[in-house]
Amino acid sequence: MNEKFEELSKLGAGDFDHIDGNLIDHLRGTQKLLKEWSASAILQDAGLYHATYGTAGFNEIIVSIEQRDKISQIIGNEAEDIVYLYCACDREHFWPQIGVVSEPRFKNRFTGQSFQLGSQQLHDFCELTVANEIEIATDNPLFINQYGQSLYSIFKNMGAYISKSACISVEQVLGYSNA
């Protein structure tokens, strides 16, 4: 993991500001949460690189999607596939469907393509999504006040696709704000 982290630093992730500090601390925090939740090493690596191509919520781009092979060489193809999927998500389109419709349609914000995720893809996507937002929300009352209720509802809908540990974290960090 240290080697992968150093590669991320070389790519310039430490140069970007993030909601509650700098991006590299957020990426490490997301990876740490996934590790605490006993996520696979592949998903942990994806957590460390999850904002590499920018996201619908974070417009900064560390590496262009044309350099996906470079990221695959660092974290492996499976982790890079998760990273790409996470970065490509049109959140406004996809998030509201999860747990609400039986076959949610993922929309790729880079290509415009729409498709259904496989069960493992959906689990990994949801687990990473929760880890990302919980990492931001932890000890951040302003973020919780602004986004807590909507995230809590979305994450409750994701309950069937995330680990028990992730569900517990959602309740611990966001649940009280909805009482």
N, C-alpha and C positions, 0 to 999 in steps of 0.2 A: 504493500500500500504506500509506503514512503516513496518508492520510485515513481509510482503513478502520480502521487501528489507533487513531487518535484517537477515532473513533466508538465503538470497543470500550471505550476508556478512559472515555468519557462514560457508557456503559451501566453502568459500575461494576466491570468485571472486575478492576481493580487492588485492589479492596477484599477480594477473596477469598483465603484461604490455600489453598495446594496442598501436595501431598506433600513437595516439596523447595523450598519458597519460596512465591512468590505465583503466582496463577493467570495473570496477564497475562504474566509471564516464561515460563511453561510454554507458553502459547498462541503467543507469538512464537517460542519454540524449536521448536515443532512445525511452524509455518509455514516456518521457516528450514531444517529438515531436508527438508521436501518440496521446497523450492526447490533445495537441494543435490542432491536425487535427480532433478532435472529434471521434476518434476510440472507439470502444467498450471497456469496462473494461477488457474483455477477451483478446482482442488484445493488450491492454496496458500491461497486466500481461505477455503475451508472449514476448512483447518487452523488458521487464525487464529481462527476462530469456533466450533471444534468442540465446545466445552462450553457453548454459549450456553443451551441448554434443560435443562442437567443431563444426566448420563449414568448408566448402571447402576453406574459406579465413582466418580462424583462427583455427589453429591446436590444441590449448590448450583445454583440457577437464576439466571442473569444476567437473562434475559428469558423471559417466559411464552410457551408455544407459541401462545397466542392472538395474539401479536405477530409471527408469522412474516413478514407483509408488510413490517414495519419492517426486519427483517434482510435480506429480499430487496432492498429499496431500497438498502441499503448494499453488499451483496456480490453481488447478482444472484440470479436464480431458480435457476440450476443449482448454484451454490455453496451456497445455502440448502437446496436439496433434499438435498445431501450431508450438511450439518450436521444437518438434521432426522433423516435416516436414522441417522446415527451416534448421535445422542442417544437416538433411539427404540429402539435395539437392546437386546433382552433377551439379554445376553451369555451367560448360563448356557445358554440354549437354542440360540443360533446358533453361537457360536464352536466348540464341539466338533464340529459338522457339517462345517465348512469343510475341504475336502481329504479328507474321510473318506467322505461320501456324494456321489453324482453330482449331485444337485439339492438343495442345502441349503435349508431353509425358514427365512426370516427371521421373527422374531416381534417385533412392535412392542409395546414395554412400555407405551406410552401408551394404545393402543387394543385390544390383545390380538389384532389381526389377524396372520395368518400368510400368507406369500407367498414366492415365489421372486424373487430379484433378477435383473435383467438383467446381462449380462456386464460392461458398463462400471460399473454400480452396484457389483457385487461387487469389481471391481478397485479402485475409488475407496474403498470401505469398508475393504478390507483394507490398502491403502496408508496410509490415514489411521490405522487402528488400529495398525499397526506404528510409524508415525512418533510417535504419541502415547506409546506405551509405551517406545520406544527413547529418546525425549527424557527421560522420567522416569528410566529406568535408567542413562543415561550418567552416569558419575562418582557413582553411588549404590549402593555395595556392599550396604547394608542391603536396599534394594529388590530387588536382584539375588538376594541370599541367600533372600529370602522368596518371590519370584515368578519368578525367572529360569528355572528348569527348566520350569515349566508354560508360561510364555510362549514359551520356545524351541520346545517341542513344537507349540504352536498355530501359531506363525509358520512353522515348517517345513511344516506342513500348508497354510499359505496361500501357499507358494512359487510355485505356478502362477498366482497372482492378483496378485502384487506385482512391482515392478521389480527388476532385477538389483541396483541400488544399495541398495534396501531389504533384499534378501537378504544383501548384503555387510555392511550395518550390523547385521543380526541376528547374524551370525557374529562380528563384531568385538566387539559389546557383550555378547551372551549366550552365544555358542558355547563359549567357554573354560570357562564355569561348568558345562558338561555333559560335559566331557572325562573 
